[in-house]
Amino acid sequence: MKQILLAGAFLVATQISFAQNIDKLINPTEVERIERTLASDDMQGRKPFTPSIDKAADFIAAEFKKSGLKYFTGLNSYRQPFSMKKATQVSASGSLDNVALNPDNIITVTTDSLIDITEKSGYIKLVLDTGLNLMQVANQAIEKNQPAVIFVGSSYAKVFPRLKRFKGQTFDSKSPVIFVLTDNNPATFSFTIKHTISISSLANVIGVLPGRTKPEETVIFSAHYDHLGIGKANAAGDSIYNGANDDAAGTTAVIMLANYFSKLKNNERTLIFVAFTAEELGGFGSQYFSGQIDADKAVAMFNIEMIGTESEWGKNSAYITGFDKSDFGKILQNNLAGSNFKFEPDPYTKQQLFYRSDNASLAVLGVPAHTISTSKMDTEKFYHTQEDEVETLDMNNMAEIIKAIIISSKGIISGKETPSRVEKMK
């Protein structure tokens, strides 16, 4: 009986210590300190390929260093650098059955400086049927990464110029895909297309807290630290897109989680804390990261995006995207049972948020990777505006959300709970 009483007293003391520790480390004052730094005018909107994104990366790395995090595998700093390629068209000419084409009717997605081909060059030839989704077909053709010529009928003339969006930055070497606006299905064709190739550098910021007994199994906490930079001034004369909610708020959470768990030192699985770059450009930071880890050993991903405002249920609540894709959400809900906080399924399923944030890069590989957010995506009036400022955020509620992530993740971090896998994208 005495042993039972002692054990009970120890458990109570541990719980009290845990509560005091979490309130000491996760509080509105610390939330505001980090938020005001990341979303300050001095950061100039944290746009990729600008000095401001480097300044933000330096700040995040310094916070990871204070927490005593280790470097990610193969790195000698907290930065995970990678290069982006961009092809700028210099000239384009082509002919179909020896009839010259208007250069405006040729759009090429490539990382090659010169394309000089004919029908004998081994390119896949595809004639797009009416009624298909042009952008979807184009994306599939590009991802297949095989040289192709796609003849697009005039019924797509209005949307054809939208294919230029695929000509943006990429870190992969892509096989050329040539889109041609024509109603012909030519027997012969030839194209000569020239580009200049520029290479720019970006970097994710990563820190690692090794697991005690299951170091090979990883749990990822992530957010993106880039935003939109500087644009045209609004009516108030403000030209800086500070991105306080999108996504300095999520990055703040990742920094605070790193500090908290590094102080606790009881994680059995390895914890990876990562701030992604270039989410606003198409998720390039998370795409690169996903290629550098063993996705089969990634047990879960807590991606945190836009938690600075109240959810549609009010305070002490947030939603989880892709709730039906795994039992990740149910595990979090069970661990919050009896608390004042609630995690709900994503109420904006028509907007397909599960595949619109950095979690998608790992979810397609089968990782239970989900985004936690409070953003009211149908009415969030400051989304992608210059008014997304620190003053619009609720620091107290943010602190409670971060605490809820800590409490709800305890079983996954301890190795006692493992979410079911997401079905891999074919």
C-alpha positions, 0 to 999 in steps of 0.5 A: 500500500505504501508503495502504491501511495508513493507511486501515486504521489510521484505521478501527481508531482510529475503531472504538476511539474509538467504543467508548470514546465509547459506554462513557463515555456509556452506563453503569449509573451514568448509567442509575441517575441518570435512573431514580432521578429519574423513578421517585422517590416525589417524582414520585408515579407521573407520572399524567396531569393531576396536578402530578407529570406536569408535574414529570417533563416538566420533568426530561425537557425539561431533559435534552434542553436539556443535549443541545442538541436543537432544538425540534420543528417549530412549537414554542417549547419541548420540550413539545408541548401538547394538550387533552383533552376529557371529557364527563360525563353530566348526564341522559339520556332517550329513547323507542322507538316512544313508549315511554320508556327506562330511562336506564341502558340508554343509553350515549352517546359524545360531545364535545357538551354537548347531543344532542336528536334523533329518527329524522329527525335523519340519524343512522345506525341500526344493529341489532347482530346476535347473535354479533358482538363488541360492543366491536369494533363499538363501536370501529369505529362511534366511529372512523367519526366519524359520528352513529349510534344502535346498538340492542344486543340483550339478549343483550349485557346483561352486557357492555353497561356496558363501553361506558362505557370509551369515554366517557373522555378524547379530544382529538378532537371525536367525532360522537355515537354512542348505544348503546341496550340493547333487543330492539326495532328501532323505527320512531321514536325520540327522545333528549335527552342532556346532558353537561358538557364539561371540557378538560384539558391534557397534553404530550409532550416532544420534542427534535430532532437535525437530519439532515446530508444527509437532514433531511426523513427522520426516525427516531423514538426514543420511550417513554412517561413517564406511569404510574398515580400514587397508589392504595390502599396495599399490604400494605407501606403503599406507595401510589405506583405508581413505574413504574420499569420501566413506563416510566421505563426506556424514557424513561431510554433515550430521554434517554441516546440523545439525549445520545449521538447529539447528542455523536456528530453523525453522523446523516444523517437527522433524529432525533426523541426523544419522551417520550409522555404518556397511554399508560396512558390509551389512547395519546393522546400518541402519537396526537396526535404521529402527527397532527403529523408526515409519516408518509410521511417517518418511516423508522423508530420505535424505541419502548422499553418496559420494558427494566429486567428480564431477558428470557426469554432472560436478559441481553444480549437483548430482543425486537421486537414485530411482527417479521413486519410489516417487516424492521426487526428483521432490519436490527437483528439484522444490525447486531448480528452478532458482538456478544454481544447478541441481538434476538429476535422477540416471543414473546408474539404472542397478547397482540398487543403490537404494537398495545398500545404507542405504536408502534401510532399510527404503525404504522397509518399505515405507519411501521416502528414497533416496540417493543423490550422485555424484559418477560416479559409472562406472568410480570412480577410487578411489572407495574402494581404498587407494587413496580415500583421502581428496586431491581428493575431491572438497571442494567447490563443496561439499559446494554447494551440501550441500547448495542445500540439504538445499534449496531443503528440505525446503518444506519438513522440513516446513511441506508444502510438503510431498513426496509420499510413496515408495511401501513397499517391500513384 
